[in-house]
Amino acid sequence: MLRFLPVLIAVALSIYCVVDCIQSDEHRVRGLPKLVWVFVILLFPFAGSVAWLFAGRPKASPPPPRRPMPRGPDDDPDFLKGL
């Protein structure tokens, strides 16, 4: 059973990387076109998967800008002018 573990890990990693590659936006994929990445992952299961994770996968998008926190009435200059 233990001798099948590396094969099982390589297959699971390849499946994850192919699904991740297919679901990625075409314009955000780095290095190669998306279809070429799928072929690289399938032809070279371990090396292609590792290459996808480090060189082809899109970088995470930046977090959305934070809304300004509401101010209390004593910090609002417009409110204080009306007093």
Order of alpha helices (4+ residues) and beta strands (2+ residues): alpha-alpha-alpha-alpha
